């Protein structure tokens, strides 16, 4: 049984097109996986969430800087000044959290308001 030449050429061209598509797809996929921006931002966001929860749970309202998961976390706490006059409340604090990478590059920032209920 003899195959016509154009079917062999068509088959070869189809295989070449499939291989080029597969190679391009794998190149894009591996580039995304190896890029450090997305995993680092996710890691920094999670670290800031944990730092905020610890601050809220322990009511530790101090400015501090600490290392967590290889990132430097800076926490700044100050009274919230949005309301003036009659609406002024003394028990609301603004917590600013910043995460820096090991090479001192700002990766993530979070701002939170915390209302403190004083127990008598």
PLY file of the C-alpha trace (Angstrom):
ply
format ascii 1.0
element vertex 120
property float x
property float y
property float z
element edge 119
property int vertex1
property int vertex2
end_header
0.00 0.00 0.00
1.48 3.27 -1.09
0.58 6.60 0.49
0.33 9.65 -1.60
3.06 12.20 -0.99
0.73 15.02 0.00
-0.68 13.02 2.98
2.83 12.47 4.37
3.64 16.17 3.94
0.35 17.14 5.58
1.08 14.82 8.49
4.57 16.24 8.93
3.25 19.82 8.83
0.58 18.99 11.41
3.20 17.47 13.71
5.43 20.54 13.32
2.54 22.87 14.15
1.61 20.80 17.21
5.23 20.77 18.44
5.58 24.55 17.99
2.33 25.14 19.87
3.35 22.78 22.67
6.79 24.40 22.98
5.32 27.91 23.11
2.76 26.86 25.70
5.35 25.17 27.93
7.67 28.17 27.65
4.93 30.54 28.79
3.87 28.19 31.59
7.42 27.77 32.94
8.08 31.52 32.73
5.01 32.19 34.86
6.00 29.53 37.39
9.56 30.80 37.73
8.64 34.48 37.96
9.08 35.52 41.58
6.71 38.51 41.64
3.45 36.60 42.07
4.56 34.10 44.75
6.38 36.85 46.66
3.31 39.13 46.67
1.10 36.27 47.79
3.55 35.33 50.54
3.78 38.98 51.66
-0.02 39.37 51.69
-0.38 36.26 53.84
2.35 37.48 56.22
0.59 40.85 56.59
-2.74 39.13 57.25
-1.14 37.06 60.01
0.56 40.13 61.52
-2.76 42.00 61.54
-4.60 39.12 63.20
-1.91 38.83 65.88
-2.04 42.59 66.50
-5.82 42.51 66.84
-5.93 39.40 69.01
-3.14 40.40 71.39
-4.02 44.13 71.28
-0.36 44.94 70.78
-0.55 48.50 69.46
3.15 49.30 69.21
5.25 50.40 66.26
7.56 47.53 65.49
9.53 45.80 62.79
10.08 42.04 62.60
11.02 39.27 60.18
8.49 36.68 59.10
8.94 34.09 56.33
12.03 35.88 55.03
10.20 39.20 54.73
10.65 42.31 56.86
7.29 43.47 58.24
6.95 47.04 59.51
3.93 47.86 61.65
2.91 51.40 62.51
-0.02 52.11 64.83
-1.49 55.58 65.34
-4.79 57.02 66.57
-7.32 57.43 63.79
-7.89 61.14 63.11
-10.70 61.06 60.54
-13.41 62.30 62.90
-13.09 65.74 64.46
-15.18 67.59 67.01
-18.24 65.84 68.44
-17.61 62.65 66.47
-14.04 62.25 67.75
-13.42 58.79 69.17
-10.32 57.89 71.10
-10.57 54.12 70.78
-10.00 53.74 67.03
-6.51 53.04 65.73
-5.11 52.88 62.22
-2.67 50.02 61.65
-0.31 50.34 58.67
1.53 47.18 57.65
4.29 47.08 55.04
6.20 44.04 53.78
9.68 44.35 52.32
11.54 41.67 50.37
15.03 40.53 51.43
16.50 43.09 49.00
14.52 45.90 50.76
11.94 46.30 47.99
8.36 47.18 49.05
6.17 44.19 48.16
2.80 44.71 49.88
0.95 47.32 51.96
-2.18 46.99 54.09
-4.14 49.57 56.09
-6.63 48.57 58.79
-8.82 50.27 61.38
-9.21 48.66 64.78
-11.81 49.69 67.34
-10.84 48.92 70.91
-13.54 48.06 73.41
-12.16 48.84 76.86
-13.34 46.48 79.56
-14.15 47.87 83.00
0 1
1 2
2 3
3 4
4 5
5 6
6 7
7 8
8 9
9 10
10 11
11 12
12 13
13 14
14 15
15 16
16 17
17 18
18 19
19 20
20 21
21 22
22 23
23 24
24 25
25 26
26 27
27 28
28 29
29 30
30 31
31 32
32 33
33 34
34 35
35 36
36 37
37 38
38 39
39 40
40 41
41 42
42 43
43 44
44 45
45 46
46 47
47 48
48 49
49 50
50 51
51 52
52 53
53 54
54 55
55 56
56 57
57 58
58 59
59 60
60 61
61 62
62 63
63 64
64 65
65 66
66 67
67 68
68 69
69 70
70 71
71 72
72 73
73 74
74 75
75 76
76 77
77 78
78 79
79 80
80 81
81 82
82 83
83 84
84 85
85 86
86 87
87 88
88 89
89 90
90 91
91 92
92 93
93 94
94 95
95 96
96 97
97 98
98 99
99 100
100 101
101 102
102 103
103 104
104 105
105 106
106 107
107 108
108 109
109 110
110 111
111 112
112 113
113 114
114 115
115 116
116 117
117 118
118 119
